[in-house]
Amino acid sequence: MHRVLELCLLALTLTGFYFVWQSGQQRSAARMEYERLVGLTGDLSLTDPDKVHILALETGESLHFAWRVYLPARYRLQVRHDSGSSSSYHSDPQHLIARVRIREDQAGRLQIYTRFAGGSGQMGLGDESVARFLRGKWDKVAVEQLGAGGKTTLLKQDEEAVLLRLSLPAELHEQAMSEVDSRSLQRELPLLFEVRIGPQPPLP
């Protein structure tokens, strides 16, 4: 009986050492990722570590949008867009770069590539008529990008916001109604595409 008790105590001690080691490894990996992002995009000043921080980045490409994002510890992130949603959870604070990129494929259709904390994805934006209509007009499309202008946006942990919204101005909207097959779009014009970021809804 005494021997069994000693073995149980030893197992508990070893388990404790393992979790301490694992936690240290996770903190080290998180620190290395943060330093990598600082080298790529500069430092992200945290004014309140309990809030989500979002700063838009310059990419040099009109159809490539990127953000520096800080997620507090134990934050349950959900990103919602026209094709569904993705979610993620980490026990430690997270520093990451989120991306949305739009390209026209060889078939003449627009493809949207996304990368967030929950992984990467791809979705279409309408049919060939949408891509054809938007060629040479992207500089006229209205862009709303969270954290733009070099000012970091802070969100409370229970707050949701539009990360990116692309829409047609009035003059293009009227023209698009006669040239675009709006049935191929998942949104009703003038809205082309929208991504929202916020917390996962509570479980029922």
N, C-alpha and C positions, 0 to 999 in steps of 0.2 A: 504493500500500500504506500509506504514511504517512497519507494522507488518510482511508482507511478506518479506521485505528487511532484517529485523532482523533475520528471520528464515533462509534465504539464507546464511547470514553471519555466523550464528551459525553452519549450516551444513558444510560450507567450513572450519571453524575452527576445527570442530570435525574430518573432513576428514584429515586435515593436521596433527592433533595429532595422528590419526591412522597410517598414513604412517611413521611418525617418530618412533612410537612404533614398527611397523613392521620391519623397517630398523634396529632398535636396537636389536630386537629379532634375525634377520638374522645374524648380526655381532656376537652376543653372541654364536649362534649355530656354526658359522664358527670357532670362537676361541676355543670352546670346542672340535671340531673335530681336529683342528690343535694340541692341547695339547694331545689328545688321540694318534695321530700318532707319536708325539715326544716320548711319553712313549713306543710305540711299536718299533720304528725304529730309534730313535734319531732325532736330529734337521736337517733340510734341509736348508743350507745356501743360501739365496737369494742374488745374486750379481746384478741382474737387475730385479726388480719386473714387468717390462713391457714385459718380455720374459718368455716363457715356460721353466720350469726346470724339468729335468728327471734324476733320479738316480736309477740304478739297485740295487736290494736288494738280499742278500744271503738268500736262502730258505732251503738249506740242502737237496733238492730233485732235481735230474737231469732233471726231466720233469715238474718242477714247476718254472715259471719265474714271478718275481714281480718287481715293480718299485714304488718309491716315485715320485709323480708328483705334480707340482705346475702350476696352470693355472691363468693367469692374469685376472683382472676384465673385464667382457664383451667379453671374448674370446669365439668364436664359434668353439668348438672342433668337429673334425670328425675322427673316427677310421675306417680304411678300412682293410678288410681281405678277405679271399677266398669266404666266404659265404655272403658277402654284406658289410654293414657299419652301424655304429651307431653314433649319434651326440648328443651334449648337449650344453647348454648355461646357464651361471649364471652372474648376474650383479655384484656379489662380487668375489674377488679372491677365488680360490678353492685349498685345499690341499687334496690329495687322494692317495690311493694305487691301482695300476692297476695290474691285474694278468692274466696269461695264464697258463693253466695246461693241460697236456696230460695224458690220462689214457686209458687202454684197458678195454672194457666192457665185460659182460658175453658172448656175442655173438662172441667175438674174433675180434672186430673192434675197431679202435682207435677213441676216442672222445676228442675233444678240448673244454675246458671250459674257457670262457673269462669273465673278469669283468673290466669295465671301467666306466668313469663318466656317460655315458649314460645308464648304467645297465649291466646285465649279459647275457651271451648267451652260446650256445652249438652248435657244428658242428662236422661232421664226417671227418676223414682223410683217405680216400680210403676204400678199402674192406678188407676182411680177409687176402688176399695175402700181403698187405702192412704191417699189424700188424705182421704177421708171419715173414716176411723178416726182420723187424726192431728189433725183440726180440734179446736181447743180443748184439745189435749193436749201441745202442743209444749213447754210449761213443765215437763212431767214427763219429757221425753226426756233421757237421759243424754248430756252433751256432754263430750268430751275434746278440748281445743284446745291445741296445742303453743305454748309461749311465753305462756300465760295468766297472769294475776295480776301483770302488770307486770314479770315477770322474763324477761330474754332467755335463750333456749335456744341453746347452742352445739353444733354437730355437726362431727365430724371429716369430712374430705373423702371418706372411704370408709364413712361411717355413714349408715344409713337410719332414719327415724323416722315415726311416725304424725302427720301434720299436723292431721287432724280425724277424729274418730270419733263417729258418732251411733248410739245403741242404745237399745232399750226396756228399762226396768226390769222386774223379775220380774212385778209385778202387771199391767203393760200387755202384756207378752209373752204371758201366759196368755190374756188377752182377745183379743189380736190373732190368735191361732191359730184362733179361731172366726169372726172377722169380716173377716179380710184374705185375699185371694187371694195367698198367698206365692209362687206360681209366677210372678207378675209381677215379683218382685224378683230382682235379680241376686245378692243376699246371702241367707244363711239367717238368719231371725230367731233371736235378738233384734237382730242387727246390721242397721242400716238403710243406712248409708253410711260409707265410709272413704276417706281420701286419704292416700297415703304420699309422702314426699319423700326424695330421696337421689341418689346418683351414678348415671350411666348404667352398665349392666353392661359389662365389657370385651368388645371384639369377639372373635369366635372365631378 
